[in-house]
Amino acid sequence: MEKKLYRVKVVLYVMAENASDACAAATRADFDIFECVARKAEDVDPEWKDAIPYNADDERTCSEIIDHQKRISSPATQIIKLPLYVEATMRGFKTDNRPFLHG
Protein backbone atom coordinates (compact mmCIF):
# COMPACT_ATOMS: atom_id res chain seq x y z
CA MET A 1 0.00 0.00 0.00
CA GLU A 2 1.32 3.45 -0.93
CA LYS A 3 2.06 5.87 1.89
CA LYS A 4 0.30 9.25 1.92
CA LEU A 5 1.29 12.46 3.65
CA TYR A 6 -0.61 13.13 6.89
CA ARG A 7 -0.60 16.12 9.19
CA VAL A 8 -0.35 14.91 12.78
CA LYS A 9 -1.01 17.06 15.81
CA VAL A 10 0.43 15.68 19.03
CA VAL A 11 -0.26 16.96 22.54
CA LEU A 12 2.56 16.42 25.00
CA TYR A 13 2.86 17.68 28.58
CA VAL A 14 6.36 18.86 29.56
CA MET A 15 7.71 20.37 32.77
CA ALA A 16 9.99 23.38 32.11
CA GLU A 17 10.79 26.89 33.33
CA ASN A 18 9.48 28.57 30.15
CA ALA A 19 7.95 27.82 26.73
CA SER A 20 11.24 27.66 24.82
CA ASP A 21 12.69 25.23 27.40
CA ALA A 22 9.52 23.16 27.12
CA CYS A 23 9.89 22.94 23.32
CA ALA A 24 13.55 22.01 23.63
CA ALA A 25 12.76 19.32 26.20
CA ALA A 26 9.99 17.90 24.01
CA THR A 27 12.35 17.43 21.05
CA ARG A 28 14.83 15.47 23.20
CA ALA A 29 12.35 13.33 25.12
CA ASP A 30 11.34 9.71 24.80
CA PHE A 31 7.82 10.83 25.26
CA ASP A 32 4.38 9.43 25.90
CA ILE A 33 1.77 10.92 23.61
CA PHE A 34 -1.39 11.82 25.46
CA GLU A 35 -3.42 12.80 22.41
CA CYS A 36 -2.85 12.38 18.68
CA VAL A 37 -4.98 13.53 15.75
CA ALA A 38 -4.08 12.80 12.11
CA ARG A 39 -5.66 13.92 8.85
CA LYS A 40 -4.52 13.62 5.25
CA ALA A 41 -2.44 16.65 4.32
CA GLU A 42 -4.03 18.81 1.62
CA ASP A 43 -1.39 21.53 1.90
CA VAL A 44 1.76 22.25 3.88
CA ASP A 45 2.64 25.14 6.18
CA PRO A 46 5.42 27.31 4.68
CA GLU A 47 7.97 26.27 7.30
CA TRP A 48 7.48 22.58 6.35
CA LYS A 49 7.64 22.91 2.53
CA ASP A 50 11.32 21.85 2.28
CA ALA A 51 11.16 19.25 5.05
CA ILE A 52 11.32 15.52 4.39
CA PRO A 53 8.45 13.96 6.35
CA TYR A 54 9.08 11.55 9.18
CA ASN A 55 8.86 7.88 8.15
CA ALA A 56 9.36 8.70 4.45
CA ASP A 57 10.59 6.06 2.00
CA ASP A 58 12.40 8.56 -0.24
CA GLU A 59 13.94 12.04 -0.22
CA ARG A 60 10.93 14.02 -1.49
CA THR A 61 10.01 17.13 0.47
CA CYS A 62 6.51 17.78 1.79
CA SER A 63 5.81 20.29 -0.99
CA GLU A 64 7.00 17.81 -3.66
CA ILE A 65 4.65 15.17 -2.26
CA ILE A 66 1.69 17.59 -2.20
CA ASP A 67 2.43 18.81 -5.76
CA HIS A 68 2.64 15.21 -7.01
CA GLN A 69 -0.65 14.32 -5.30
CA LYS A 70 -2.39 17.33 -6.89
CA ARG A 71 -1.08 16.37 -10.36
CA ILE A 72 -2.35 12.80 -10.15
CA SER A 73 -5.70 13.72 -8.60
CA SER A 74 -6.55 16.33 -11.27
CA PRO A 75 -5.80 14.85 -14.69
CA ALA A 76 -4.71 17.01 -17.60
CA THR A 77 -7.50 19.04 -19.13
CA GLN A 78 -7.58 17.18 -22.41
CA ILE A 79 -5.06 14.63 -23.60
CA ILE A 80 -6.77 13.53 -26.81
CA LYS A 81 -7.38 16.05 -29.58
CA LEU A 82 -11.03 15.83 -30.61
CA PRO A 83 -12.38 16.73 -34.05
CA LEU A 84 -13.63 20.33 -34.30
CA TYR A 85 -17.29 19.27 -34.74
CA VAL A 86 -17.11 17.26 -31.47
CA GLU A 87 -15.53 20.18 -29.59
CA ALA A 88 -18.21 22.53 -30.96
CA THR A 89 -20.96 20.15 -29.86
CA MET A 90 -19.43 19.84 -26.39
CA ARG A 91 -19.25 23.64 -26.08
CA GLY A 92 -22.90 23.79 -27.12
CA PHE A 93 -23.88 21.36 -24.37
CA LYS A 94 -21.95 23.37 -21.78
CA THR A 95 -23.55 26.69 -22.74
CA ASP A 96 -27.08 25.65 -23.69
CA ASN A 97 -28.98 24.84 -20.52
CA ARG A 98 -32.45 24.98 -22.08
CA PRO A 99 -34.52 21.83 -21.74
CA PHE A 100 -34.54 19.63 -24.81
CA LEU A 101 -37.99 19.64 -26.48
CA HIS A 102 -39.06 16.98 -28.94
CA GLY A 103 -40.84 18.06 -32.08
C-alpha positions in Angstrom: 0.0 0.0 0.0 1.3 3.5 -0.9 2.1 5.9 1.9 0.3 9.2 1.9 1.3 12.5 3.7 -0.6 13.1 6.9 -0.6 16.1 9.2 -0.3 14.9 12.8 -1.0 17.1 15.8 0.4 15.7 19.0 -0.3 17.0 22.5 2.6 16.4 25.0 2.9 17.7 28.6 6.4 18.9 29.6 7.7 20.4 32.8 10.0 23.4 32.1 10.8 26.9 33.3 9.5 28.6 30.1 7.9 27.8 26.7 11.2 27.7 24.8 12.7 25.2 27.4 9.5 23.2 27.1 9.9 22.9 23.3 13.6 22.0 23.6 12.8 19.3 26.2 10.0 17.9 24.0 12.4 17.4 21.0 14.8 15.5 23.2 12.3 13.3 25.1 11.3 9.7 24.8 7.8 10.8 25.3 4.4 9.4 25.9 1.8 10.9 23.6 -1.4 11.8 25.5 -3.4 12.8 22.4 -2.8 12.4 18.7 -5.0 13.5 15.7 -4.1 12.8 12.1 -5.7 13.9 8.8 -4.5 13.6 5.3 -2.4 16.7 4.3 -4.0 18.8 1.6 -1.4 21.5 1.9 1.8 22.2 3.9 2.6 25.1 6.2 5.4 27.3 4.7 8.0 26.3 7.3 7.5 22.6 6.4 7.6 22.9 2.5 11.3 21.9 2.3 11.2 19.2 5.0 11.3 15.5 4.4 8.4 14.0 6.3 9.1 11.5 9.2 8.9 7.9 8.2 9.4 8.7 4.4 10.6 6.1 2.0 12.4 8.6 -0.2 13.9 12.0 -0.2 10.9 14.0 -1.5 10.0 17.1 0.5 6.5 17.8 1.8 5.8 20.3 -1.0 7.0 17.8 -3.7 4.6 15.2 -2.3 1.7 17.6 -2.2 2.4 18.8 -5.8 2.6 15.2 -7.0 -0.6 14.3 -5.3 -2.4 17.3 -6.9 -1.1 16.4 -10.4 -2.3 12.8 -10.2 -5.7 13.7 -8.6 -6.5 16.3 -11.3 -5.8 14.8 -14.7 -4.7 17.0 -17.6 -7.5 19.0 -19.1 -7.6 17.2 -22.4 -5.1 14.6 -23.6 -6.8 13.5 -26.8 -7.4 16.1 -29.6 -11.0 15.8 -30.6 -12.4 16.7 -34.0 -13.6 20.3 -34.3 -17.3 19.3 -34.7 -17.1 17.3 -31.5 -15.5 20.2 -29.6 -18.2 22.5 -31.0 -21.0 20.1 -29.9 -19.4 19.8 -26.4 -19.3 23.6 -26.1 -22.9 23.8 -27.1 -23.9 21.4 -24.4 -22.0 23.4 -21.8 -23.6 26.7 -22.7 -27.1 25.6 -23.7 -29.0 24.8 -20.5 -32.4 25.0 -22.1 -34.5 21.8 -21.7 -34.5 19.6 -24.8 -38.0 19.6 -26.5 -39.1 17.0 -28.9 -40.8 18.1 -32.1 
